[in-house]
């Protein structure tokens, strides 16, 4: 088995689970959907993805990343994006996003209205 940085096989960079009952979980993905980062490894770090801050039932500040499709938009592109941001991670300070701003297309912005069956 070769180390991942010397192999020509890039299958480890992601996959698309077409059988997932939540697919598509994020709107606005234009490239092949990457399910590898279903739970984003940047949740505890500052990142350029659009997020909102909310306070949970225990009074803890949390990131709501449901409006972000950066870890999912294209297998190779999302892999490179995550690797870039994990090179020098900066812990999230619990404050609203001001350091980075990414504009997503209108169709990628989540609809927070309750769904009706």
C-alpha positions as CSV (number, residue, x, y, z in Angstrom):
1,X,0.0,0.0,0.0
2,X,1.4,3.4,-1.0
3,X,1.2,6.5,1.2
4,X,-1.6,8.7,0.0
5,X,0.7,11.5,-1.1
6,X,2.6,9.3,-3.6
7,X,-0.3,7.4,-5.2
8,X,-2.1,8.3,-8.4
9,X,-5.3,6.9,-7.0
10,X,-7.3,9.8,-5.5
11,X,-10.3,7.8,-4.3
12,X,-9.5,8.6,-0.7
13,X,-10.4,12.3,-1.4
14,X,-14.1,11.6,-1.3
15,X,-17.2,9.8,-2.4
16,X,-20.9,10.4,-3.1
17,X,-23.4,8.4,-1.2
18,X,-26.4,8.4,-3.5
19,X,-28.3,6.2,-1.1
20,X,-28.2,8.6,1.8
21,X,-31.7,9.5,2.9
22,X,-30.6,13.1,3.5
23,X,-29.2,13.6,0.0
24,X,-28.8,16.4,-1.0
25,X,-28.2,17.9,2.5
26,X,-26.9,21.2,1.2
27,X,-28.3,23.3,-1.6
28,X,-26.2,24.9,-4.3
29,X,-23.6,22.1,-4.9
30,X,-22.7,22.4,-8.6
31,X,-19.9,19.8,-8.8
32,X,-19.8,16.1,-7.7
33,X,-21.2,16.0,-4.2
34,X,-18.5,15.0,-1.6
35,X,-19.9,13.1,1.4
36,X,-16.5,12.5,3.0
37,X,-16.9,15.6,5.1
38,X,-20.4,14.9,6.2
39,X,-19.4,16.3,9.5
40,X,-17.0,19.1,8.7
41,X,-13.6,18.8,10.4
42,X,-13.5,22.7,10.6
43,X,-16.4,22.9,13.1
44,X,-14.1,23.9,15.9
45,X,-12.0,26.3,13.8
46,X,-12.3,29.6,12.1
47,X,-13.2,29.0,8.4
48,X,-14.4,31.0,5.4
49,X,-17.6,29.0,5.1
50,X,-20.8,31.0,5.9
51,X,-22.0,30.1,9.4
52,X,-24.3,31.5,12.0
53,X,-23.9,31.3,15.8
54,X,-26.6,30.0,18.1
55,X,-26.8,29.2,21.8
56,X,-27.8,25.6,22.5
57,X,-30.0,24.3,25.3
58,X,-27.0,24.2,27.7
59,X,-26.0,27.8,27.0
60,X,-23.0,26.9,24.8
61,X,-22.3,28.9,21.6
62,X,-22.3,26.7,18.6
63,X,-21.8,27.1,14.8
64,X,-24.7,26.4,12.5
65,X,-22.9,25.4,9.2
66,X,-26.1,24.3,7.4
67,X,-25.6,27.2,4.9
68,X,-22.1,26.1,3.9
69,X,-21.5,23.8,1.0
70,X,-17.7,24.2,0.7
71,X,-16.8,20.8,2.1
72,X,-19.2,19.1,-0.3
73,X,-18.8,21.0,-3.6
74,X,-16.6,18.8,-5.8
75,X,-14.6,15.9,-4.5
76,X,-11.2,17.2,-5.5
77,X,-12.0,20.8,-4.7
78,X,-13.5,20.1,-1.3
79,X,-10.6,17.9,-0.4
80,X,-8.1,20.6,-1.3
81,X,-10.2,23.2,0.6
82,X,-10.3,21.2,3.8
83,X,-6.5,20.3,3.6
84,X,-5.7,24.0,3.1
85,X,-7.6,25.2,6.2
86,X,-6.2,22.4,8.3
87,X,-2.6,23.3,7.5
88,X,-2.8,26.2,10.1
89,X,-6.0,25.8,12.0
90,X,-7.2,28.7,14.2
91,X,-9.6,27.8,17.0
92,X,-13.0,29.3,16.7
93,X,-13.5,31.9,19.4
94,X,-17.3,31.5,19.6
95,X,-18.1,34.8,18.0
96,X,-20.0,35.5,14.8
97,X,-18.1,35.4,11.6
98,X,-16.3,38.5,10.7
99,X,-12.8,37.3,9.6
100,X,-13.9,35.6,6.4
101,X,-16.9,36.1,4.1
102,X,-17.9,33.8,1.3
103,X,-20.9,34.7,-0.8
104,X,-23.0,31.7,-1.9
105,X,-25.4,31.8,-4.8
106,X,-29.1,32.3,-3.8
107,X,-30.0,28.7,-4.4
108,X,-27.4,27.6,-1.8
109,X,-28.8,29.7,1.0
110,X,-30.7,27.4,3.4
111,X,-34.4,27.7,3.9
112,X,-35.1,27.8,7.7
113,X,-38.8,27.5,7.4
114,X,-40.3,24.3,8.8
115,X,-40.9,21.6,6.3
116,X,-44.4,20.3,5.8
117,X,-45.0,16.6,5.0
